[in-house]
Amino acid sequence: MTSGGIKAQLAAVLSILMQNKDRTIDELTSILMDGAIGIPAAISKTLSQIMAYNLVGGKFWRGAFAFIATAEAAGVDLTSTTLTPAEEALRHHAVLLAWALEALQAAFLVADDIMDNSDLRRGKPSWFKVPGVGLRAINDGFLLESTCLATVAMIEEEIEMGGDLTRLIQKVIRYTEIGQMVDIESDLDGESSIFDSLESAMKFRAVYESIHQHKTAYYTVHLPIAAGLMLGTHYTTHMSLERGFESQLTRATLPIGRYFQIQDDFLDMFGSIEKLGKPGMDLAEGKCGWTLVEGVIKAHELGDSDGLKQIQANLGRPDADSASVRAVYTRLGLPQLYTETSSRLETVIAQAVSTQTPVARSLCGQMMAALVGRQK
């Protein structure tokens, strides 16, 4: 699928996901509150406000692809205006799954912003920075994660699906939290050993690759496709999933996830604030990402001691001069390296995707079509 084709499809899907967003948020709130006794009525309103603020305003990437994957696995055009009652039921569950995954995404972002003390998210104050919220946001994040799990459990119960979908999400949550721990524990500053030598710097490649895989790839790429395949397959007799299908699927989804995160790392330094919705903070926060590690490696390789000193002087500092470090990265040829790395990964991904089942191959291809050349 072409970039234009996937953009049109995503627009159609997002239109469906957003057309009754207030009603969907109310439904998610009811699912979350199910069984709770004697809870003040105002709490329900607060929960809806938490969801409305944190689930809306992003790209809705994960939710949209879960919806697309569900439709393709079931062999039904869920964007159609003429659906049978059974197809309407499938679409309703696909919409709920999409919003559930976005609730999980929101839970991760709320926690991430607290840990990084980030002022902005999606062009507006981070949730914990909103007046009256503060560190209550920690519990709000727990509630968002519970919204995801409760919604998926309800879907499974309604269609007698078993617990495979819940187990998938729990596994992905675990991997993502481990990835977050690696990310936190790997924060760098000017005293880091990454500046000692080329050999020392190259050891940090394995660190950012681990972060990319566990913190990003599983829940950004693998989860939407795998969850959608599970749900859609349950609704059809035309397709079945082999035992262990996830292992085969990860051969494509995890490289795509790494591709996605390399883009994010690069755009944090070279993207525009207007498109990203917030200023890049990886340098100031000392994040062990692709841009920093590859930039330092390049400086070591080229013997650019001035460049190393400039990066070292700004890394992990709240007042970091991003413009001067960006100039160093440009001098070192990092934009060209980014283009080469992206191209090389695209080849690897294309090979991995070619070994997938037809439906998984289509979904991975659509995801790559949406990612190639993105600026936000």
N, C-alpha and C positions, 0 to 999 in steps of 0.2 A: 504494500500500500504506500502511496506517495504521502509526502508531508501534508499536502493540501487535503488529501482524502481523509487522513486520520484527524486533522483539525476539524473538518466538517462533521465527522462521526462523533468526536468528543463534544463538539458544540451541541449536537442533537441529544446526546446522552445527558450532558449537564443541564439542558433545558428540562428534561424529564425529572432529573434528581432535584432540581430547584423549584419546579413549578408549584409544589405544595410543601415547601420547606417548613413553614410554621406548623402545619399539621403533622409532618414527619417528626419534628422536634417534640411536639406534644406526645406523639406515640412513643418515642424513645424514652421520654420522661416517665410515661405510664409503665413501660416495661421495667425501667430501673426501679420504680417505686412499688412494683407488684409484691404484695405480701407484707409490706411495711405497715405497721399498725400504730395509730395514734400520732401520726406525723402532722405537724402544723401545716395548714394549707399554703402558707407563704413559702414553705420549703420547695413545693412543686414549682412555683413561679421562679424561685432562685435557680433551680436546676435547669429550667428552660432557658434562663438568661445565660447561664454558664455555657450551655450548648450553642445558643445562638451566637455568642461572641467568639467562641473558639472553633466551631465547626465550619463557619462560613467566612469566606474571604480569601481562601487559599486556592490552589489550582484544582483541588478535588481529584487529584491524579489517581490516588489509590482506589477511591470509591468508584470513579468512572471506569477504570480498567477491571475492577471486580464485576461491575455490571456488564461490561462488554464480554468478559470471559464467561459469565453465566449464560448470556444469550447465545454465544457461539457453541458452547458445550451442549446446550439444549436444542440447538438448531432452530431458534425462533428469533425473529426480528422484534425485539422488545421496544423498539422506537415506533413501531407501527401504531396507527390509530384504530386498527380493527383487529382486536385480539379476542380469542375465545375466553370463556371464564377461567379455564385452566391456565391459559397463558397470562391472564390478568393476575392470577394468584402468583405465578412465577415472577412476573414483573414486580409485584409488591414485595416479595421476598428479596429480589435482586436489589431493589431500592433500599430496603432495610439493611442488607449486607453492606452495601456501599456506604451508607451513613455510619454503620457500626465500625467499619475500618477507618473512617474519618474521625470517629470518636477516639479510637486508639491512637491515631496520628496526633490528635489534639492533646491527648494525655501525655504523650512523649514530649511534645513541644512545650507544654506548660512546665513540665519538670526541667527540661533543657534550659528554658529561659531563666528559671530560678537559679539553677546551678551556675549559669554563665552571667547572671545579673544583667540580662539583656533588656534594654529600654523598649525596643520595638519588635513587633512581629507582624508581618503582612501590612506594614504601613500604619499600624496603630499601636498604642501602648501594649506591651506584653501583659498578659492577664494579671500577674501578681503586682504589676505597676498601676493597675486601675484603682482609683480611690475606693477605699472600703474593702478591698480584696486582700492585699498583702499576702502573708504566708498561709492564709486560709486556702490559697491556690494549691497548696500541697494536697489537701484533702479533695479539692475539686478535681485534681488530676486523677486521684484514685477513683472518683465517681465516674469520670469519663472512661477510664479503662473498664470499670464495671458495666457501664452502658454497653460497651462493645460485647463483652462476654455474655451479659444477660440477653441481649438481642439475638445473638447467634444461638444461644441455648434455646430461646423461644422458637426460632425458625426450625431448629432440629427437632424439637418436640412436636411442632405442628405437622411436620411432614414425615415424622418417624424416620429421621435420617441417621440416628445413632450419634455418637460423640466425636466423630473424626474431625469435624470442622472446629469444634471447640479445642480439641487436642492440638490441631495445627496452630491455632491462634496462641494458645498457651506456650507452645514451643517457640514461636516467633517472638513473643513477649520476652521469654527467657533469653533468647539469643540477643535481642536488641538491648536488654538491660546489661548483659555482659559486655556488649560493644560500647555502651555508654560508660561503663566502668573503665574499660581500656582507654577510652577517649579522655576521661577525667584524669586518670593516673598518668597519662602521657603528655600532659600540658608541659610546654617548654618555655625557657626564658634564656636570657643572654649568657647564663652560666652553664647551659646544657652541653653535654658531650658531643652534640651534633656538630659543633664548631671546631672540635679538636682535630679532626682529620677526615679525609675522604672515606677511609674505612669505617670510621665511627658514624659518619653521616649515612652511609649506605645501610647500616643496621636498622635505621628508622623506616626504611621502605616496608619491612615486614609489619611494623606497627601500624602504619596508616592503612595497609592492605587489610589487616585484621579489623580495624575500625570500619572500613568501607564495607566489608562483608557482613559483619555482625550487627553493627549499628544501623546500617542503611539497606543493604541489598535484600535481606530477608523480608523486612516489612514493607519496603517500598516497591519491590518488583515481584519477589516470589509469592508473597502472601496474596496480593490481589488476583494473580493468575491462578494459583493453586486453589484458593477459596472459591473463586468463580467456577472453576472446573468441577469442584466437588458439588456445589449447589446445582449447577446446570445439568450435570450428569444424572443427578437423582431424579430429575424431571423427564428423562427420556430413556427409551429402550434402544436408541440408535447408537449410543456410545457408552462405553464403560471404562473405568480407570483400573489399570492393572495394579496389583499390590506392589508397593514400592515406586509408584509413578513419580513421587516427589523427588527421589534420588536422581532420576533421569532429568526431570525438569530443572533441577538446580544447576545442571551443567550449562544451561542457557541463562536462567534468571540471575544467578549470582554474578556472572560477568557483566550482564546488563546493569545490575546494581552498582558494580564498581565503576562502570562507565558513567552512570548517573552521578556518583559522588565525586569523581574526578572533575566533572563539569561544575558541580557545586563549589568545590574547593577553588577552582580556577576563577569562577565568576565572583566569588567572595572578594577577590583582589582586583579583578579586571572588569567586572560587571558594573552596571549603572545602578545607583541607589533607587532611581525612579522605577526601574523594572523589578528589582529585587524586593523593594518594600522596606528595606533597612540598609544601613551602611555595613560594609564588610567589617567583621570584628575578629576574624581568625588570627590575624597578626597580633592584635592587642591582647587577645586571650591566650596566645601561645599555642594554638591548635596544631597538632601533629598531622598535617594534611599534605596532599600531593604538592601543592604550590610551594609550601615552605621547604619540604624535604628535597624536592627536585631542584629548587632554586639554590639551596645550600650545596647540594651535590655538584651542580653546575659550577658554582663559584669555586669550589675545591678543585674541580677538574681543570678549570681555566686559570687557576692561580690568581683569582681576583680577590686579593686580601681586602681592598677597600670595600668591595661589595659585601664580603662576609662581615666586616665591621659594621656596615650600615644596617644589615639585617639583625645582627647581634644587638645593636644599640636600641632597636625598636621592638624586638620580640618580647611579648608578654608584658608590655607597658601600656597602661590605659591611655597615655598620650602619644601612642605610636604614630609616627609620620608615615602613613600608608603611601602617600604620593612618592616619597623619596625611595621607598623600598620597591614600589612598582616600577620606578625608573631603573633600579638595579636589575630587577627580574627581566625587564625588557632588554636591557643591555646584554644580559646573559643568554638571551634567545629563548626565554621560557614560553612566549606565545607560539613560536615555531615548534617547540618541543611538545606543547599541548596538542597542536594540530597533528603532529606525527603520532603521538601516543593514542589520540582518538582514532586515527585512521587504522592503526595497528590493532586496536581493540575491536574495532568494527569488523575487521577480517576474522578475528578469533570468534567473535559472537556469531557472525554469519555461519561459520562452520558448525558451531555448537547448536545453533537453531536448526540447521539442516537435518540434524539427527532426531529431532522431536517428532511427535505425532502430528498429523495435519492440523488439528485444532490448536495445539500448543505452538506449533510453528507459525501459524497465522497470528496468534496473540503476541508472541515475542516480536514478530516482524512489525506489528502495529505499534508496539511500545517503542521500538527503535526508531520508527518513522517519526514518532512524536518527540523523541529525544535529540536526534541529530540536528545540530545547529542551534539548539535552544539558547536563549539569552536570559532566562529567568527561572 
